């Protein structure tokens, strides 16, 4: 039996079944009262409007959008919380999105060789599902290769194969090179200063103006 942790976070099922794009019952008289935001922490059955967000300042939120009467979410928002691998993505309004729920297609197009394993939607060969809901059903079937759990990032300072701090060593070398470079530059600056000092003229001798008024010897007239 597949456990809840393997299926995905507790909010996923609520996200897929929530009611979107209705007028907010609390802020219905205000502008922009359409409910298209969902709080992953509260996991309500209904979406939120822009005015409801004041009560969810520090919560995780995603915005739901519409495409061909189907609910979608942008990849850059949902991939922070879910592993969306094996789900086909689409480009809509210059943004990459995934569909929330299945979109059955009883008659695949001509030449189609790959379809969604759950609903039969035509897909590119590199994908298995057309939506988050279809992948969820694929996990429920017991496919051990599928998961919504994000993989923990490996420590970038360590090499997984040899368990040696290769990247850390490279960083240390960069730091050492940086200090060495600074020392060389400092040495060059000092050497340049010495050259400038050696090229500068010597300090002129002190000139005694009192001696300038003295006559040296008796003046002689030039012969006619």
N, C-alpha and C positions, 0 to 999 in steps of 0.2 A: 504493500500500500504506500502511495506517495504521500509524504508528510507535507504539512503546510509550508515549511521552510523551503522545500524543494520546489513547490508550485510557484511561490513568489511571495511578496509582502502582503500583509493583510489588507492593505488598501487597494490592491490591484482589482479584485473582483468588484469592489464598490465603485471604483473609477469607471469600469466598463459598463456598469448597470445604471449609473447615475443619470438623472434627467437634466438635459442641457437646453440652452437657448429658449428658455421660457422667461416671462417677466417676473422679476423678483416680487414676492408677496409683501416684503417689508418696504422696499424702495420703488414700488411700481409707479409712483407719481413723479419720479425724478428721471432725468435724462440718463442714458447709458445704464439702464436697469436690467439689461439682458444678462442672464446668468450663463457665463461661459468660462468661469474659473473654478478650479477644484482644489480643495485642501486635502493633501495626503495625510495630514496628521489628525484631522477631525473625522474623515471618512464618512461624510454625510451622504444621504441618498439624493440630495439635490445640489446643484452647482451654486456658485456665488456670483453676485454682480460686483461691479467695481466699488460700490459703496459698502458692501459687506466686508471688504478686505481690511477695513480698519480694525476689525476684531481678530485678524489673523496675521498680524505684522511679522511675527517671528516664526511662522509656519511655512512648510514646504508647499508651494503652489505651482500648478501648471495651468496653462490656458488651452482650452479646447476650441478648435476651429472647425469649419464646415467645408467639405469638398464633395460636390455632387450628392448632396443630401446625406452625407456620411460624416461622422465625427472623426477628426484627426487631431494629432498632437505633433508638435515639432520635435524633430530628433534631438536637437541641442538641449531641449528641456527634459525629455523623458529618459534619455540615456544617462543622466546623472543618477538615476535611481533604479534602472532596469537594464539587464543585458538584452538588447533587442536583436542579437544575431539571429540569422535564419529568417528574418522578417523582411519582406521587400519594402524598400523605401521609394518615395516618389518626390518629385520636385514640383511644388505648387507656389506660385508667386515668389520665385527665386529662393524658396526655403525648402529644405528636406523634411518630409513628414512621414509618419506611419499612421495607418488606420487603426481605430480602436477595436472594432468588431468585424466579424466576417462579412463578406460580400459575395454570396453564392452566384455562380455563373454556370448555369446548366449546359450552355453550349460554348465551349472554348473556341477561340478563333482558329482559323485554318493554319496549319503548320506549327501549332503550339505543341511543344514536347514536354512542358513542365507545368504542373498546376498545384495549387494549394492542397496540402494533404488533408485538410479538413473540409473546406467548402468548394473546392474545384475551381477557384479563380485562376486565370492564366497568369503565370509568373515567369520571370527570367530564370534561366537554368541554375543560377547560383543561390536561389532562395527556396525555402520550404513552405512558408506561410505568408498570408497576405495581410495579417493583422495581429495585434496583441492578443485578441481573444482566441484566434486560431492556434497560436503558439501555446497559449494556456491549455487548450484542449489537447494539444499534442503532448504536453507534459503529463496531463491527467491520464493519458493512455499508458503511461509507464515508460516513455522513452528516456532512458538514463543519460543520453547525450545532450538533452535540452535542459536549460536552466534560465531563470530570470535573475539569478544572483550575480552581482558584479564580482569579478575576480579581483582579489586584493592585489595591489601593485607590489611587485617584488622590490626589495631594498636596492635602490640603484647604486649603492656604494659597494655591493658585494656581487661577485660572479657566482651564478647558481651552480655551475659545474664543478669548479675547483674550490669554492668557498673562500676565495682569496679576495681581499679588497682592491681589485684592479682599478675600478673607477676612482676609488678614494686615492689610490696611489697616483693616478694620473692627475687628480686635482691637486694633490700635494706637490707634484712636480711643477704644475702650473704656478702654484703659490711660490715655490722655491725659485722658479725662473723669474717670477715677478719681483721678488726681493733682490735676486741677483741682478736683474735688469736695472732696478732702482740704484743698487750699489754702483754699477758701471756708470750709470748716468751721473750719479753724484761724483764719482771719480773724474769723469770727463769734465763736469762743471768745475771741479776744484782745479784740474789741470789747466783748463781754459783760463780760469781766473789767474793762475800763476803766470801763464804766458802773457796775459794782458798786463800783469804787474811788471813782468820783466821787460816788456816792450815800451812801457811808459817811461818818459824822460825822468832823469834823476832830479832830486830836489835841488833847485838852484841855490847857490851860496848866498848867504846873508850879505847884503850890500850895505856898507856903512856910509851913510850920507855925510857924516861929519868929516870924514877923510876926503870927501870929494872937493872941498873948498881949499885944501892945502895945495900949495905950489911945489912942484918937484924941481928944485934947482933954480938957478937964476935964469931968467929969460934972455935970450940973445936976439939982437935984431938981425934981420937978413941983410946981407951986403947989397949996396946999390949997384 
